[in-house]
Amino acid sequence: MTDKAQDNTDSKKSQPLPTLDNPYASTARRNYVLVVLTLVYTFNFIDRQLLSILQEAIKVDLSLSDAQLGLLTGFAFAMFYVTAGIPIARLADRSNRRNIVAVSVGLWSFMTAISGFVQNYLQLLLARVGVGVGEAGGSPPSHSIVSDIFPKKQRASALAFYSTGVNLGILFGFLFGGWLNEFFGWRVAFMVVGVPGIMLAILVRTTVREPVRGLVENKQASDKQVPFKDVITLLWQRKTFRHMALACGLNAFAGYGTVNWLASFFIRTHEMSTGELGTWLALSTGLFGAIGVLIGGILGDRLGGRDKRWYTWIPGLATIMVVPFMLIVLLTDNQYIALVCVFIPGTLQNVYLGNSIATTHNLVGLRWRSTASAILFFILNVIGLGMGPFAVGLLSDFLAPTLGAESLRYSMLVLLPTVMIWSSVHFYLASRTMLKELEMAPE
């Protein structure tokens, strides 16, 4: 489908809305749902991140290699997460998104809880696959809901607030996981963290209303769903999206490679306990990371009002600023210098999320948003979650015969700063075509 044909088709589909009841006319109601969806995303990452603080104990208990741990936290989880994500997003673009989110959070929380009962690597792998399938239904429908209840000028800020769930989940995953493991063991940690998510699923189902698509923009979405190949075709034609998606994937490669192995790095290189380490990482990667994501979205909306290229310039600048501090973390022999320097990568590594999701939604039409988010997250998670932790673990195993316990340090040192620099280049390249291609977006 050509750009002109897409524009004509979508303009025919979109027309001013008749008078409809808007369940999100009040700011308080919009903010309530945003907080609830952010809480869902927080549990998404608590359940996902929990494994990284527990993996050294699990490695000893189940006699695993670093490559096996990398599969658990990365590739095996990511393959099912991204494979299930697109069909669920397609369903969300034509049906009730609230119900999909509620079912998804219930499923992944249940699979997290039963991870505490596994007896071998295969059982744990299957449980993590179940978590991945459940979590696939969380973000794309939530992104679409947020974009339908907040006006365009507030969209990056709202999606950035939602994306703080990544870092809040990391915060509580490290904090609860570290201390629960230290006092009760890794099995109890999985069970304690999994159960509250099931109650959250009930809260979503009973208190969140499905928004009217396009109401906040005074547009009416067609009842006919856009063919998947048309979404793919349009996004592939947009150089902005291609570069931005690759930049996000590379950023996620470094981000997941960092957050999934940082605890193991400090335990092996600096011989820290999980309780103390979990507290440090909860603050640096969790709390300060959430602040960084939120500020990134707010800056995007404010500066983007002057020049929309700031939506990619901000993530690019944040990404390149991570590199020198990451080098200090990995090279210093003083554990407290390393722990303090982690606060900078922790704050800046996920700044790209709100701006990138908002830009993706602004490039497509009303009933394209869940699918467009799923495609962005497919690329992001195949490169980032799928390859990042596994590549670090694999290189660590390769270096272990010569470097011993230091193999993980040098694996991270070789891979992570290099990929961050590469990512920042693609954010800049995305900005070069952004202004023209935003004007070409279907209605």
N, C-alpha and C positions, 0 to 999 in steps of 0.2 A: 504494500500500500504506500503510495507516495505521500509526502508531507501535505500537498495541497488537497488530496483526496481525504486524508485523515481530518484536516481542518474543516472541510466542507461537511463530512459525515457527522463530526461531533457538534458542529454548530447547528445542524438540523436536530440533533438529539437534545440539545440544551435550550431551554426556554425559561422565562421568568416563572418562578413558582407561584401557584395559587396560595391563598392564605392557609397555612398549616400550623398545627400546634407544635411549638418548638420546646421540647423538654429541657433544652439548654439555653433558654433565653436569659436566665440569671447567671451572673458571674459566679455566685456561690455554688450553683449546681455544676457548672463547667469545672470549677476547681476541685470539687469533691470527686468527680469521676476521674480527673487527671491524677489526683492523689491515690485513688483506689487502683488505677491501672499501673501507676508507678510502684505501688506496693506489690502488685502481681509480678512486675518485672524484677523487683528486688528479690522476691522469692525464687524467681527464675535463676538468678545468679547466685543466690545462697546455695541452692541445690546443685548448681553447676560448679561453683567455686570450692565448695566444701572438700571435694576430693583432693585439691592441690595441697591443702594444709595437712591432710591425713595420709598422703601418699607414701611418706617415708615409713610410717607405722604399717601401712598395708603392704608395702614392699617387703618388709621383714617378715610379716605374718604369712604372706602368701608366696614368698620367694620369687619376686618378680624382677625383671630387668628394667632399665630406664626406657628402652624402646616400648616395652609392654605398658609402662605407665604413660608414655606419650600417646599410645593408642587409646588408652582409657580416657584421658583428659582431652584428647584431640581428635584424631582421624576417625576412629570408630563412632564416637559420639557425633561428630560433625556430619558424617555421611548420611546418617539417618535423620539428623536435624534438618539438613538442607533438602534432602530428597522429599521428606514429608511436607516441608514448608511451602512449596509451590502449589501442590493440589489443595492444601488447606487454605492458602491465600486466595486461590480461585473460588473456593467455596465462600470465603468471606466477602468477596466482591459481589456476590449475588444473594447472600442470605444474612441471617442474624449474627453479627460479629460478637455481640455480648455473650451469646451462648457458646460460641466456639472458644472464647477466652476462658469461660468458667469450666468447661469440660477439660480443657488443656491443663490448667493449673491443678485440677484435681488429679489428673493422670500422672503428671510428672512428680507431684508430691508423694503420691502412693508409691511410685517406683523408687524414689529416694529413700523412703522409710524402709522398704524391704531390702535395700542394699545392705542394711545392717545384719541381715540373716545369711548372706552368701557364705559359701564354704570354699570356693576356688575361683580362679581367674575367669573362667568361662561364665560362671554365674554372675560375677560382678560386671563383666562385659555386657551381658544381656540386660542386666538391670540398668546400666548406663545407656544402652540403646533405648530402653523404655523411657528413660528421662528425656533423651533427645527427641523422640517422637512426640512426647507431650509438649515439650518446650517449643516445638516447631509451630504450634498453634497459638503462641502467646503474642509475639511482636507484630507481625503484619496486620492482623485485625485491630490491634491496639493503636498502631500508627494511623490506620484509616479512621478510627473513631476520633482520635485527637484532631486530625486534620478537618474532620467534619463538625467539630464543636468550637474550634477556635478560628478567628479570621486570619487571612493570609499574613497580615503584618505581625501577628503574634505567634505564627506557626513554629518558627525555629525555636523560639523561647519555650513554648509548650512542649515540643518534642525533645528539647534539651532537658527540661525538667523530668519528663518521662524517662529519658536515657540516664538520669542519675541513678536509676534502679540498678544499672550495671555496677556502679561503684558502691552503692549502699549494700547490694548483695555481696560484693567482695568484702566489704567492711564486716558484716555480720557473719559471713562464711569463715573468714579468718579468725574473728574474735570468738565466736561460739565454737567453731571447729577446733581451734587451738586449745582452749581450756577444757572443753568436753573430752577431747582426746587425752589430755594430760591426766585428768582425774578419773575418767570412766572408760576410755578406750574408743577406738574409731567406730565400732559397731553402734554404740549408744549414740554417738554424734549423728550418724545418719538417721536413726529413728527419731530422735528429738527434733531434728530440723524438718523432717518430712511431714509430720502430723499437722502442724498449724496451717500448711498450705491447703489441706483438704477443707478446713473451715473457711479459708479465704475464698475458695471456689464457690461456696454457698453464699458468701457476702456479695460476690460479683453478680451471681445469678439473681439475687433478690433485690438489689439496690441500684443497679446500673441499667439505664434504659437505652435501647438502640436508637442512635440519632438518625435524623432524616438526611440522606446524602445530598450535599450541595446547598442545604437550606441557608447556612451562614453566608454563602456567596451568592444567594439569590439565583441559583441555577437548579435545574431539574435533571437528575440523572436518568438516562434511558433505562427501561426495564431489561433491555437486551444487553447481555454481557459482551464486551469486546473480546474477539478471539485472541487466544494466548499468543499466537504467532504475530499478531499485529502489535501487541505490547512489546514483544521481543524485537520486532523489526524497528519500531520507533526508537526504542532505547539504544539499539545498536547503531542506528543512524546518527545519534547524538554523541559527538566527540566529547562533550562535557560529561555525559554519563559514563562513557567508556573510561576516560581518564580518572574520574572521581571514584568509580567503583574499584578500579585497580589500586588507586591510592588508599581507599578504605581497607581493601584486602591486605595490602602490605602493612598498613598501620596495625591492623588486627593481628597479622602474623607476629609482629614485634610485641604487641600488647599481650596476646595470649601466651606467646613464648616467654614473656617476662613474668606475668602473674601466675602462670601454672608451674614455673620452675624457681621463682624467687625464694619461696620458703625452703625448698630443698637446697638451694645455693647457700643460704645462711646457716642451715643446719649442718651441712657438710663442711663448708669452708670456715665458718665462725663458731660452730658447735653450740648453737643456741637451742633453747627448749621451745617447744611449740606454743606454750602459754605466753611467754614474753614476746616471742616473734610474732604470734598472731595479733597481739595488741599493737605492736609497731606497724605491721602491715595493714591492719584495720584502719589506722589513722591515716597513713600515707597514701595507700592505694585506694582505700575505701572512702573515708570522709573527705579528704582533699581532692580525690578524683571526682567525687560528686560535685564539689564546688567548682572544679575546673570545667566539667561538662556544662553546668548551668550558666556559668559566666560566658562560655564560648557561644551558647545559643543566644543569650541576651545581646552580646556584642554583635553577633551575626545580624540580628534583627535591627539593631540601632545603626550600625555602619552600612548594612545592606540597604537601608533606606536611601543612602546617598549613592552607593555603587554596589550592585548585587554581587560583584566579584569577591566582595569580602566574605561571602559564604564559603568560598574555597581558600581565600588568602589566609583567613584565621586558622583553619586546620593545618595548612601548610607551614605557617610560622610556628605554631605550637609543636608540630612534629619535629622540625629541625632543632628547636630549643631543647628537646629531650636528650639529644645525642651526647653532648659533653658531660652531662650529669650521669648518664648511663655508664659512660666510660669510667667515671670516678667510682661508682658503685661496684663495678666488676673488678677494678684494678687495685683499690686500696686494701690494705691489710687491717685497717682499723674498722671494726664492725660498727661502731657508732657513727663514724663519718659516713660509712656506706648507708646506714639506716636513715640518717638525716638527708642525704642526697637523694634517696628514693622518693622523697616528697615531691621533687620537681617532675620526674617522669609520672609519678602517681597522679599529679594534678593535671598534666597536659596530655596524657596519652589518649584519652577518649574525648577530647574537645571536638573532634570531627563528627561525632554522631548526630547531634541535633541539626547542624547545618547541612549535612549530607542527606539526611532523610527528608528534610524540608525541601531541598533543591530537587531531589528525585520526584517528590509529589508535585512540585511546581512545573516539572517537565511533561507531566501526563494529565489525562482527564480524570473525571470524578470516580468512575468505576474501574479505574486502572490502579488505584493507589495501593491496595493490599498486595496486588500482584507485583507492582513495581517495587514495593518494599521487599517482598519475598525474593525477587531477582537480585536486588542489591545485597540482601543478606545471604543469598546463595553464594554470590561471588566472594563477599566478605568472609563467610565462614569456611568455604572450601579452601581459600588461600590462608586465612588467619587461623581459625580454630582447627581446621583439618591438617594443615601443614606445619603451623608454628610450633606447638608443643612436641609433635612427633619429630620434626627436623632437629630441634634442640636435643631431644633424648637420643636420637639416632647418632648424631655427631658426638655426643657425650660418650656413648658406648664405644664409638670408633676410636676416640682419643684416650679412653680409660687405660689400655695396656701401657701407654707411655706416661700419662699424666696422673693416673690414679684418681684420688678424690678431687683433684683440681680440674678434671676433664669437663665438668659441668660449667665451671667458670669460663673456660676458654671456648667452649661451644657457644655460650651466650655472647661472649665478646666478639666472636667472628660473625655471627649471624645478625644480632639484633640492631646494632647501630647502622650497619650497612643497609638494612631493609628500611629503617626509618628515613634515611637520606633519600633513598629511591622513592619512597612514598611522597615525600614533600615535593619532589619534582613533578609528579603526576597531579597533585593538587594545583600547582601553578599552571600546568598545561590545560587543566579543566577550565580555569578562569578565562582562558584566551577565547573560547567560543561561547561562554555562558550567556552573555547579553543577547546575542543573536538567537540562540536556541531556546531561551525562555520565551521569546516573542512568538516562536513557532509552536508553542505548546497547544494541544487540543483543548477545547473548552470542556 
